[in-house]
Structures are given as structure tokens and as C-alpha cells.
Amino acid sequence: MSAHTKAVLQAFFVTLLWALSWVLIKIGLQDIPALTFAGLRYFLAFFCLLPLAARQGELKSLRMLARPTWGRLLLLGLVYYTVTQGAQFLALSYLPAITTSLVLSFTPVAVALLSGLLLRERATPFQWLGISLAAAGALLYFWPINVPAGQLIGLIVIFIGMLANVLSAIMGRAINRARLLSPLSITLVSMGLGSLLLLIMGIFFQGLPPLTGRAWLIILWLAVVHTAFAFTLWNHTLRTLPAVESSIINNTLVIQIPILAVLFLGETMTPRQSAGLLAVVLGTLLVQLRRLPSPKN
């Protein structure tokens, strides 16, 4: 097996872990308050990544960071973990996993639009076609628009989470583009700061009820396997796979999550909703596809 084939299989395995985490989150929300649940998952994952960072010498480089860099990492952690992940868990307590995933899948579309304004990375005509197709697919999925009151709250929450996810993607791209820190260091600091604040907010607003053995098992499994291990393996695949190929593989989550939600959570989709979901998948795929560099480059 070539190194490229192995990396592709590893990347698909990571996306499967991430898709399965949605099923575990929905099950865990039966016993654990949403914000506290999210805070526990990512704060424990932060502690799992600490030994890896120490072994690779990342902690030494963090001590030399300037205050402005710490500020940018704190802001990234606040936006990506406190707001984005908190909103995802909270929305899943109101919405089906399929609907939540569909809204979040618009992140690449919004990133393409805002990158032109904030990072001067203009969308290509090919990407505009994808944006239009994704928007049409979402309209088809939700048509006729008749959202129950309970789900309306969830849609507002996950829409805020999607916007925060877009902002964090742009912030993360800007920080990574500066090449001041490794991806592991950026993730470690932002996850630690953001998840700590999320956990404090969760305990303050929703409390920390007595948790069952099943609840702790889900939290620990998500933290260790679906977050710390999956992140490490995904970064390993990035050493071999081009960015375009990685984004295409990551985009399969939009298909994997609905399939798992139907199989394990009893959620359903009509043929019209399935067609709309497929259009969103194709649209976001077109947005993520960029012109490959020529062999001379």
C-alpha cells in the first residue's frame, strides 16, 4: 500500500470518527447538559494533547510567545470552541443531527464569501456556481418553510454557530498563514482556553448533575478517541494529502452524518430532503475545489 493510499484511508477513518461523534453526542445529551457536555469533552481532550505537545517540544515555544499572539489565540479559542462547539451541542439538543449538519455544511460557502472581504481571496466563477447550488439545495431541503417553535430556537443557535465557525476558519487561516506556530500549538492553546471558558459557562448556567457511568464513558471516549486521537491522525494525513483532497474527504461528513443518524438515531428524510442534501453536498464540494497548482510550481 502506497503512502498516499494509506493517508486517504486514514483520513476517511477520521471523518467516520467525527461523524459517529454526532450519534454519541445525541445519546449523551439525554443525561448531560449541552454546554457542560461540550466543555468536558474539549477540556479533557486538551489534557490528552498536552503530553504529545510536550514530547514534540511545543510547550517550550509557547513560553516565548508575545502578548498579541496570545491574544489572537485566546480570541480563536473563544470563537471556535466556546461559541462554535457550544452552539453545536446546544443546537443538537433542539434539532435532528441531519438538520444541524446541513446548516454547518454551509461553512465553506460562507468562508469563500467572507475570505474575499477579509483576506482578499476572491471566489472563482466555479465557486459561485457551487454557492448557488448549495443555496438551492438548502431551500429545497427546508421547503415548505414550516419550522416548529422548538426547532426554531435550535436553528437560530446553529446559525450563530455556523457564523462563528466561519469566523474561526478565517482567523485560523490567518494565524496559520503567519507560520509563527505549528498547528498542534495553535490547537492546544485555543482548545485549552476556549474549552475552559465553555466548561465554566456550562457549569454556571446549566450545572453539573450527577453523571452515570454511561455518560462518563461517552465523554471520555469523545475526548480521547474522537478529538485528541482523531486530530493527531488527521494532522498526520496532511503531511501526505494536498489541501484540496483533504477538503473533499472532509466534505463526506455531510453524507456520513445523515446515514448514521438514520441508522442509529431513528431520524428520517423524505426524497425531497435527500435531493436537497445532495445538492448542498455538491455545491460545497464545488466551493472547496480550487485550481490545482501546475507541475512547474
N, C-alpha and C positions, 0 to 999 in steps of 0.2 A: 504494500500500500504506500503510495507516494505521500509526501508531507502535506501536499495540498489537499488530497482526498481525506487524509486524517483530520486536517483542520476543519474542513467542511462538515464532516460527521460530528466533530466536537462542538462546532457552532450550532448545528441543529439540535444536539443534545441539550445545550444550554437553553435554547429557545423553548424546548419541551419542558425543562425545569421551570422556566419563567411562566409558561402557560399553566402548568399544574399548580403553581403557587396561587393562581386565582381561585381554583377549586378549594384549596386549603384555607384561603382567606374567608371565602363564603361560609365554610363549615365552622371556622374559628369564631366568626362574628356572632354565632349563636350563643357564645359564652363570654366573649371578651369585647369590651367597648372599643369602638373603631380606632380612636386616636391613641389610646393606651396600647392597643394591639400593634399599630404601626410603629409607635415609639419603641416598644420592647423588641420588635423584630430587628430594626435597623441599629439600635444601640447595642444589642448583643452581637450583631454582625460586625460592628465596629471593633469590638473586643476580639473577635475572631481574626480580623485582619491585622491587628497590632503585631502579633509575633512574626507574620510574613514581612511586614514593613521593617521591623527591627532587624530581621535576618538579611534583608537586602540593603540595609544602611539608609533607609529612607528617613528614619527619625532624626539622624544627625543633620541632614539637610534642612529639615523643618525648623531646627533651632536657629538657623541663620536667616530666616525669612524676615523681610521688612514688614512694618505695620500695615502699609497699604495692601500688601499681598494677603496678609491675614484677614484684612477687612473684606477683600474680594472673595476669599474662600468662605468666610462666615456668611456673606450675603448669598453665595451659591448654595450653601447648606440650608439656609433659611428658605430659599425659594424651592430647591429641588426636593429636599427631604421633609421639612416642616410643612410646607404648603402643598407641594405636588403629591407626595406619598400620603400625607394626612387626608387630602381630598379624595384620593383614590379609595382608601379604606372606608372613609365616611360615605362616599357615593355607593360603594358596594353594599352598604347596609340598607340602602334605599332602592337600588336598581339591580336588574339582572346583570350578570357578568358580561353577556353579549353586548348589551347597550352601552355599558361603561367602556368596554374595549373599543367599540365603534367610535365613540367620541374621542378617546385618547389617540386613536389611529390617525386623527387629523393633525397630530403634532408636526409631521414632516411638511404638510401643506402650509401650516401657519409659519413654520420656520423658514420655508422658502420665500414667503411673502415678506416677513419681517427682516430677514437677512439682507434683502435689498435696501431696506431703510437704515438698518443699524450697522451692518458690516459691508455694505456696498457689494453684495453678492447677488446680482440680479438673476431672476428666474428666466430660464430659456423658454422659447415657444413650446418645446416639448413638455416642459414642466407646467406651463399654463394649461396645456391640454389635460394633464393629469389632475390639476387643481379643479378644473371644470367637471371632469368625470367623477372625482371624489365627491364634489358638492351635489351633483345629480344623484349619485348613489345614496347619499345620506338623506336627501329629500324623498327618494323612493322608499327607503327603509322606514322612515317615520310617517309616511303618508298613509291615511289622512291624519293630520296632526291632532291627536286627542290624548293628551298625557294626563294620567291620574294625578291628583294633588300630591300624593306621597312621592311619586316618581319625579314630579316637577322639582321638588327640593333636591333630589339626587342629581338631576340634570344640571341644575344651577351649580351645585358643588363640583361636579366633574368638569363642567365647562371652565370654572375657575382653575381647577387642577390642570386642565389642558393648557390654558394660557400660561400658568406658572411653569409647566413642563417646557413650553416653547421658550419662555424667557430663560430658563435654566440651561436649555440646549445652546442658546446663543451665548450666554455667559460662559458656559463650559468650553465652547469652541474658542472664544476669545482668550480664555486663560490657557488652554492647551496650545493655542497658536503662538503664544508668547514663549513657550518652551522653557519656562522657569522651573517647572516641577514635572515629575513623572505622573502618569495617570493614576498610579497607586496612591501617591501622596495627596493628590487632589481629592480623590475619592475618600481617603482615610480622614482627612481634616474636615471636609464638607459633611461627610456622613456622621462623624462624631459630634460636631457642633449642632447640625440640623436635627439629628435624632434625639439628642439630649433635650433640646428645646421642645420637640414634639412629645417626648415622654412626659416632661413636666406639665405641658398643656393638657395632655390626656388625663393624667392623674388629677390635676386641678379641676378640670371641667367634667370628667366622666368617672373619675375614681379608679381604684384598682381592686375589684372584687376578688374574693377567694377563687382561685383558678383550679380547675380539675386537672388531673393527670393528662387527660387528652389535650386540654388547652395548652399546657406547658410543652407537651410533645410537639404540637403544631408550631408553636412559637420557636422552639429550639431548632426544629427541622428547617423552617423557613430561613432562620438566621444563618445557620451553619451551611446547609446544602444549597438552598435556592438563592442565597445572597452572597456570602463570603466565598464559597467554593465556585459558584456559577460565575461570579465576577472575575475570579482569578483565571478560570478556564477560558472565559471569553477574551480576556486580555491576551492570553497565550495564543489564541487563534488569530488575533490581529497582527501578530508577527508574520503570519504567512498570507492571510487573505487580504485582498485590496478592499478599500473602504466601500466601493460600490457593491462588491459581493457580500460583504458583511451586512450592509443595509438591506439587501434583498433577503438574506436569510432571516434577519431580524423582523422583516415585514411579514413573515409567515405566521407570526403571533396572532395576527388579525384573523387568520383561518383556524389556527390551533385552539384558541380560547373558546370560540363558539362550539367547535366539535366536542371539546371536553365538557363544556357547560351543558350540552345536550345529553352527553353520556352519563355524567356523574351528578349533575345538579337538577336534572329534570326540566331544564329550560327548553323552549320551543321556538321555531322560526317558521313563518309562512314562506311560500315560494317567492312572494314579492320581496320580503325582507332578505331572503337569501340572495336574490338578484341585486338588491341594493348594496348588500355587504360585499358581494363580488366586485361591483363597480367601484366601491371605495378602495378595495384592495388593489385593483388595477390602477386606479388613479394615484394612490400614494406611491405605488411602485414606479410609475412614470415620473413622479416628482423626485424620487430618490435616485433615479438613473441619471447619471451625469456622463458627459462625453469622456471616454477613456483616454488617457494620455497616449500620444503616439510613441512608437518604438524608439524614436530619437531622444525622447525625454527620459 
